[in-house]
Each structure stands twice: as structure tokens, then as C-alpha cells.
Amino acid sequence: MSNCNDDTVELEYSPIEKAIIHGNMDTFLEEVESADIHQRAENGQNLLHSAAVVGEAELAAELVDRGVDMDVQDYEGKTPLHRALETEHNDVVQILVENGASLDIEDDYGAQPLLKAVYNGDIDIVKLLVENGADPNHENNSGMSPLDLAKEYGIQELVNILKKG
């Protein structure tokens, strides 16, 4: 997926990675039968991380349907769900949650996905995560929980959703 030289980093993408990055479903479907869909880059990311980062919901759904691990962690301990939340690709978030992605995996900073959703201030995504069992009281490595963050932001609607969770 990428090669490191002594002084420079040269990225080399497989044909299926290129199809995902460019949102090309036709090429994806041509490549998927012969590609290793469980491949991981040197940074630990899999093809689902790529789809999450670029916001390719249809390709993410295809990867999930084909059994690509939704809970694999990359070099920062982040899952595809963490990455979809970071890039605010809510359609990918919804696909991952609806297909059973774990909501309690911590990244290297102790943050579970719900904390990022609160950080984004996205009420619908916070509701989705809480309704599917995300813990509003889980504290990251700095002692901050999603509920604490919502209170700090002063967004009462978020606070109310999180208190119900």
C-alpha cells in the first residue's frame, strides 16, 4: 500500500485502493474479485478506513457486505468509524453503526467514537450512537467524557440526549 524510502515516502496504491479513493464503483467491482480486500497499509489502515476517510458510502457498504473488518485499528488506534467521524462522513458512519461496528473501541487517546460525534456537535449522529449503546460517560485519557464535552460546549440538546443514554 505504501513504500518508505530512506528520505522520502512514496505512496503506491493498489488498483482497488485507487478505485476507492476515486469513488469508482465500476473499477472497484472489476478489482474486488481478485484483490486482497483484507489488505492493510503500513499505517494499519484497511480498505474500509480508505472508504471512510474519502466518504465513499456505497463502497464502504460493499466492503462491509464482503466481510472487511469494521473494527480494525490503525496506527492511532482508530477504526474506520473513528475516521468517518473525523471527516464527518455521516453516511459512512450510519452504514458502519447499522452493520454492528463496535462503539466502545478506544483510540490511542482513550477516545471512543461518541466523543468525536459530540466534538462535531452532530445531534443526529450522537443520537444514533447513543441509541446503539455508546457510553456517554466513558472518559478519554484526559478524563473527558462525551457528556462532559457537551456540557462544556453548552449544547443542552446534546446534554439531554447523553443523559438519556
C-alpha positions as CSV (number, residue, x, y, z in Angstrom):
1,M,0.0,0.0,0.0
2,S,2.9,2.4,0.6
3,N,6.7,2.1,0.5
4,C,9.1,4.0,2.6
5,N,12.5,5.0,1.1
6,D,15.3,6.4,3.1
7,D,14.5,10.1,2.8
8,T,11.1,10.2,1.2
9,V,7.8,8.4,1.4
10,E,6.4,7.3,-1.9
11,L,2.8,6.1,-1.8
12,E,1.8,3.3,-4.0
13,Y,-1.8,2.3,-4.1
14,S,-3.2,-1.0,-5.4
15,P,-5.9,-0.8,-8.1
16,I,-8.7,-1.4,-5.6
17,E,-7.4,1.3,-3.3
18,K,-7.3,3.7,-6.2
19,A,-10.9,2.8,-7.1
20,I,-12.0,3.5,-3.5
21,I,-10.1,6.8,-3.2
22,H,-11.5,8.0,-6.5
23,G,-15.0,6.6,-5.9
24,N,-15.0,4.4,-8.9
25,M,-17.5,1.7,-8.4
26,D,-17.0,0.1,-11.8
27,T,-13.3,-0.3,-11.3
28,F,-13.9,-1.5,-7.7
29,L,-16.2,-4.2,-8.9
30,E,-13.7,-5.3,-11.6
31,E,-10.9,-5.5,-9.0
32,V,-12.7,-6.8,-6.0
33,E,-12.8,-10.4,-7.1
34,S,-9.0,-10.8,-7.4
35,A,-7.9,-8.2,-4.8
36,D,-7.0,-8.9,-1.2
37,I,-9.8,-7.0,0.4
38,H,-8.4,-7.6,3.8
39,Q,-5.1,-5.8,3.0
40,R,-3.7,-3.3,5.4
41,A,-1.3,-0.4,4.8
42,E,1.9,0.1,6.8
43,N,-0.1,2.5,8.9
44,G,-2.6,-0.2,9.8
45,Q,-5.5,1.1,7.8
46,N,-7.6,-1.2,5.7
47,L,-9.7,-0.5,2.7
48,L,-12.7,0.4,4.9
49,H,-10.6,3.2,6.5
50,S,-10.0,4.5,3.0
51,A,-13.7,4.5,2.1
52,A,-14.5,6.2,5.4
53,V,-11.9,8.9,5.0
54,V,-13.0,9.8,1.5
55,G,-16.7,9.4,2.3
56,E,-17.5,6.7,-0.2
57,A,-20.6,5.3,1.4
58,E,-21.6,2.9,-1.4
59,L,-18.1,1.4,-1.5
60,A,-18.0,1.2,2.3
61,A,-21.2,-0.7,2.2
62,E,-19.8,-3.1,-0.4
63,L,-16.7,-3.7,1.8
64,V,-18.8,-4.4,4.9
65,D,-21.0,-6.8,2.9
66,R,-17.9,-8.6,1.8
67,G,-16.7,-9.0,5.3
68,V,-14.0,-6.4,5.7
69,D,-13.2,-5.9,9.4
70,M,-15.1,-2.8,10.6
71,D,-13.2,-2.8,13.9
72,V,-9.5,-3.0,12.8
73,Q,-7.4,-0.2,14.4
74,D,-4.8,1.8,12.6
75,Y,-1.6,3.4,13.8
76,E,-3.5,5.7,16.1
77,G,-5.8,3.0,17.3
78,K,-8.6,4.4,15.2
79,T,-11.2,2.3,13.5
80,P,-13.0,3.1,10.2
81,L,-15.8,4.5,12.4
82,H,-13.4,6.9,14.2
83,R,-12.1,8.1,10.8
84,A,-15.6,8.5,9.3
85,L,-16.5,10.7,12.3
86,E,-13.3,12.7,12.0
87,T,-14.0,13.5,8.4
88,E,-17.8,14.0,9.1
89,H,-18.9,11.4,6.5
90,N,-22.1,10.6,8.3
91,D,-23.5,8.4,5.6
92,V,-20.5,6.1,6.2
93,V,-20.9,6.4,10.0
94,Q,-24.5,5.2,9.6
95,I,-23.5,2.2,7.5
96,L,-20.9,1.2,10.0
97,V,-23.2,1.6,13.0
98,E,-26.1,-0.2,11.4
99,N,-23.9,-3.1,10.5
100,G,-22.6,-3.5,14.0
101,A,-19.3,-1.6,14.2
102,S,-18.0,-1.6,17.8
103,L,-18.8,1.7,19.6
104,D,-16.5,1.0,22.5
105,I,-13.1,0.7,20.9
106,E,-10.7,3.3,22.2
107,D,-8.1,5.0,20.1
108,D,-4.6,5.7,21.4
109,Y,-6.1,8.8,23.3
110,G,-8.7,6.7,25.0
111,A,-11.5,8.2,22.9
112,Q,-14.4,6.2,21.8
113,P,-16.4,7.3,18.7
114,L,-19.1,9.1,20.6
115,L,-16.6,11.7,21.9
116,K,-15.8,12.7,18.3
117,A,-19.5,12.9,17.4
118,V,-20.1,15.3,20.4
119,Y,-17.0,17.2,19.4
120,N,-18.5,17.6,15.9
121,G,-21.8,18.8,17.5
122,D,-23.8,16.5,15.3
123,I,-27.0,15.8,17.2
124,D,-28.3,13.2,14.8
125,I,-25.1,11.1,14.9
126,V,-24.9,11.5,18.7
127,K,-28.5,10.1,18.9
128,L,-27.6,7.3,16.5
129,L,-24.5,6.3,18.6
130,V,-26.3,6.5,21.9
131,E,-29.4,4.6,20.6
132,N,-26.9,1.8,19.6
133,G,-25.3,1.6,23.0
134,A,-22.4,4.2,23.0
135,D,-21.3,5.1,26.5
136,P,-21.8,8.9,27.2
137,N,-19.8,8.6,30.4
138,H,-16.7,6.9,29.1
139,E,-13.6,9.1,29.8
140,N,-10.7,9.5,27.4
141,N,-7.1,9.6,28.6
142,S,-7.6,13.2,29.7
143,G,-10.6,12.4,31.8
144,M,-13.1,14.0,29.4
145,S,-16.4,12.1,28.6
146,P,-18.9,12.9,25.8
147,L,-21.3,14.2,28.5
148,D,-18.6,16.5,30.0
149,L,-17.8,17.8,26.5
150,A,-21.4,18.5,25.7
151,K,-21.7,20.4,29.0
152,E,-18.6,22.4,28.2
153,Y,-20.0,23.3,24.8
154,G,-23.2,24.4,26.4
155,I,-25.4,22.5,23.9
156,Q,-28.3,21.5,26.0
157,E,-29.9,19.2,23.4
158,L,-26.7,17.1,23.3
159,V,-26.6,17.0,27.1
160,N,-30.2,15.8,27.2
161,I,-29.5,13.0,24.6
162,L,-26.4,11.9,26.5
163,K,-28.1,11.9,29.9
164,K,-30.8,9.6,28.5
165,G,-28.1,7.2,27.2
